[in-house]
Amino acid sequence: MSNDHKCTQYSSRALFPQRMTLWLGLGCLAFSLAYGYGCSTTPAGQEENTTEAKTNREVVGEIAQEQGKTEPAKEQAKAEPSGVDAGQTEKPSTSPDQDLVMKAEDFGCILKWAKVNRYRITNRLGFAKQALQVANSKTGGTFPPGTIIQLVPQEAMVKRKKGWSPKTNDWEFFFLKVDKKGTTIAARGGAEVKNGFGGSCYNCHSKAASKWDLICATGHGCDPLPLSPAVIESIQNSDPRCP
């Protein structure tokens, strides 16, 4: 290998952290402009300088650095990977009459929920096992009532009782404002709810193939997100409601 080639290779490696930080910074900037809420620009796996960031990692553990990796088992227990909220128990079967009318105080730190693909999921009616089965299924399925799914702290989907909104597969969409004090519901409802970018939540999710119950993920048929996986992870880790 020539000296010139070695020099070029070394320079590219040396510049990678700076390029990664710039990449994350641009994604966080776009998110901040849309939601008025920032996120960390430090790539996963690199040391952060703030005490708050280190405290978050100590509580919830190191988040996966690459797609396909999962948190250590010990830290998964802290994050309640079963998707069951504290104090709740599993129920044997679902009922179409059961419903979950969310209040602002019902929302909380999403890092305590199970992580499937890139979103966080839980169930507040005791059907976490069934919800996770659908989420992990390669053939799709219908989520049970009480299921809550969030990709970022500021947006949520909540499965209501059967017949609540046939157009949205009984999903209620939420646009949330979050800070260290808790959650404020800025908007909620069906197909009319818009996200921080001004787009319709339903219009995005309706592009998913019918077997996926309006859930967007790679290969489900939805348009690509304007945020990279690294930025999404950073936004989740920056949830201000987490200890």
C-alpha positions in Angstrom: 0.0 0.0 0.0 1.4 3.4 -1.0 2.1 6.1 1.6 -0.5 8.4 -0.2 -3.2 5.7 0.1 -2.3 5.1 3.8 -2.6 8.8 4.5 -6.0 9.1 2.7 -7.3 6.1 4.6 -6.1 7.5 8.0 -7.7 10.9 7.2 -11.0 9.3 6.4 -11.1 7.3 9.6 -10.0 10.4 11.6 -12.8 12.4 10.2 -15.5 9.8 10.7 -16.5 10.9 14.2 -16.8 14.5 13.1 -18.9 13.5 10.1 -21.2 11.4 12.3 -21.7 14.2 14.7 -22.6 16.6 11.9 -25.0 14.0 10.5 -26.7 13.6 13.9 -26.7 17.3 14.4 -28.6 18.0 11.2 -31.2 15.4 12.0 -31.6 16.7 15.6 -31.9 20.3 14.2 -34.7 19.3 11.9 -36.5 17.5 14.8 -35.9 20.5 17.1 -37.4 22.9 14.5 -40.5 20.7 14.2 -41.1 19.9 17.8 -39.2 22.6 19.7 -37.3 19.9 21.5 -33.7 18.8 21.1 -31.7 15.6 21.2 -28.2 14.5 21.8 -25.7 14.8 18.9 -23.3 12.3 20.3 -23.3 9.1 18.3 -24.3 5.9 20.2 -21.2 4.3 21.8 -19.2 7.6 22.2 -18.8 9.3 25.6 -21.0 12.3 26.3 -19.8 15.2 28.4 -23.0 16.0 30.3 -23.8 14.5 33.7 -27.4 14.1 32.7 -26.6 11.9 29.7 -24.4 9.6 31.9 -27.2 9.3 34.5 -29.6 8.2 31.7 -27.2 5.5 30.6 -26.8 4.3 34.1 -30.5 3.9 34.6 -31.6 2.4 31.2 -28.2 0.8 30.1 -26.4 1.3 26.9 -28.8 1.4 23.9 -28.0 -0.7 20.9 -25.2 0.8 18.8 -26.0 -1.2 15.6 -29.2 -2.5 14.1 -29.9 -6.0 15.4 -28.1 -5.6 18.8 -30.0 -5.6 22.0 -29.4 -4.3 25.5 -27.7 -6.5 28.1 -30.1 -8.8 30.0 -29.5 -7.0 33.3 -30.4 -3.6 31.8 -33.3 -5.0 29.9 -34.9 -6.0 33.3 -34.5 -2.3 34.4 -36.2 -1.2 31.2 -39.2 -3.6 31.6 -38.6 -5.3 28.2 -41.8 -7.3 28.7 -43.8 -4.2 27.8 -45.8 -4.5 31.0 -46.2 -1.3 33.0 -45.3 -1.4 36.7 -48.1 -2.8 38.9 -50.0 -4.5 36.0 -50.5 -8.2 35.4 -51.1 -10.2 32.3 -54.6 -11.2 31.3 -55.5 -14.4 29.4 -57.4 -12.9 26.5 -58.5 -9.7 25.0 -62.1 -8.4 24.7 -63.3 -6.0 22.0 -65.2 -4.1 24.7 -62.1 -3.1 26.6 -60.9 0.4 26.0 -58.0 2.7 27.1 -58.8 6.4 27.3 -55.3 7.9 27.9 -54.7 10.8 30.1 -51.6 13.0 30.0 -50.2 11.4 33.2 -50.5 7.9 31.7 -47.6 8.7 29.4 -44.1 8.4 30.7 -40.5 7.5 30.0 -40.5 5.4 26.8 -37.2 3.8 27.6 -39.0 1.6 30.2 -40.9 -0.1 27.4 -40.0 -3.0 25.2 -38.2 -2.1 21.9 -39.3 -3.8 18.7 -37.7 -2.7 15.4 -37.1 0.9 16.3 -40.2 1.8 18.2 -41.2 1.4 21.9 -44.3 -0.6 22.8 -46.3 -1.4 26.0 -49.9 -2.3 26.9 -51.8 -0.7 29.8 -54.7 -3.2 29.8 -52.5 -6.2 30.6 -52.0 -7.6 27.1 -48.3 -6.9 26.7 -47.6 -10.6 25.7 -50.2 -10.5 22.9 -49.0 -7.1 21.7 -45.4 -8.2 21.5 -46.4 -11.4 19.6 -48.0 -9.2 17.0 -45.1 -6.7 16.9 -42.6 -9.5 16.4 -44.7 -11.5 13.9 -43.3 -11.8 10.4 -46.8 -12.1 9.0 -48.5 -9.2 10.9 -51.6 -9.2 12.9 -54.0 -6.9 14.9 -52.8 -5.3 18.1 -54.9 -5.8 21.2 -56.7 -2.8 22.9 -54.5 -0.9 25.3 -51.4 -1.1 23.2 -49.3 2.0 23.1 -46.6 2.5 20.4 -44.1 5.4 20.3 -41.2 6.0 17.9 -40.3 9.3 19.6 -41.6 10.8 22.9 -43.7 13.5 21.1 -45.9 11.1 19.1 -48.0 8.1 20.1 -50.5 5.6 18.8 -53.0 4.0 21.3 -55.2 1.1 20.3 -58.8 1.8 21.4 -61.7 -0.6 21.6 -63.1 -2.3 18.5 -65.2 0.1 16.4 -63.8 3.3 18.0 -62.5 4.4 14.6 -62.7 1.9 11.7 -60.8 4.2 9.4 -57.8 4.2 11.6 -58.1 0.5 12.6 -59.2 1.9 16.1 -55.8 3.6 16.6 -55.9 7.0 18.4 -53.1 9.3 17.4 -51.4 11.7 19.8 -49.2 14.7 19.4 -47.5 15.3 22.8 -45.3 18.0 24.5 -42.9 16.6 27.0 -40.5 17.9 29.6 -39.0 16.9 32.9 -42.3 17.7 34.6 -44.3 15.3 32.5 -46.6 15.2 29.4 -49.1 17.6 27.9 -51.5 16.3 25.2 -51.4 18.9 22.4 -53.6 17.0 20.0 -55.4 13.6 19.9 -57.9 11.9 17.7 -58.2 10.0 14.5 -57.2 10.7 10.9 -57.3 14.5 11.5 -54.3 14.6 13.9 -51.1 16.1 12.6 -47.5 15.6 13.7 -44.8 18.2 14.4 -43.9 18.4 10.7 -47.5 19.4 9.9 -48.3 16.1 8.2 -51.2 13.7 8.9 -50.3 10.8 11.1 -52.9 8.7 9.5 -51.8 9.5 5.9 -48.3 8.2 6.7 -49.4 5.0 8.5 -52.2 4.2 6.0 -49.5 3.3 3.5 -48.5 0.3 5.5 -49.8 -3.0 4.1 -53.1 -4.1 5.7 -51.5 -7.0 7.6 -49.3 -4.6 9.6 -52.3 -2.9 11.3 -51.1 0.6 10.3 -47.6 0.2 11.9 -44.7 1.5 9.8 -41.4 -0.3 9.7 -38.8 -1.3 7.1 -40.6 -3.2 4.4 -44.2 -2.4 5.6 -44.9 0.0 2.7 -44.7 3.4 4.4 -42.6 6.3 3.1 -39.1 6.5 4.5 -38.7 8.7 7.6 -36.8 12.0 7.3 -34.8 10.9 10.4 -31.9 8.4 10.4 -32.0 5.4 12.8 -29.2 7.0 14.8 -31.1 10.2 15.2 -34.3 8.3 16.2 -32.2 6.4 18.8 -30.8 9.7 20.1 -34.2 11.2 20.4 -35.5 8.3 22.4 -32.5 8.4 24.7 -33.2 12.1 25.3 -36.7 11.6 26.6 -36.7 14.3 29.5 -39.2 12.2 31.5 -36.7 9.5 32.1 -34.8 9.4 35.4 
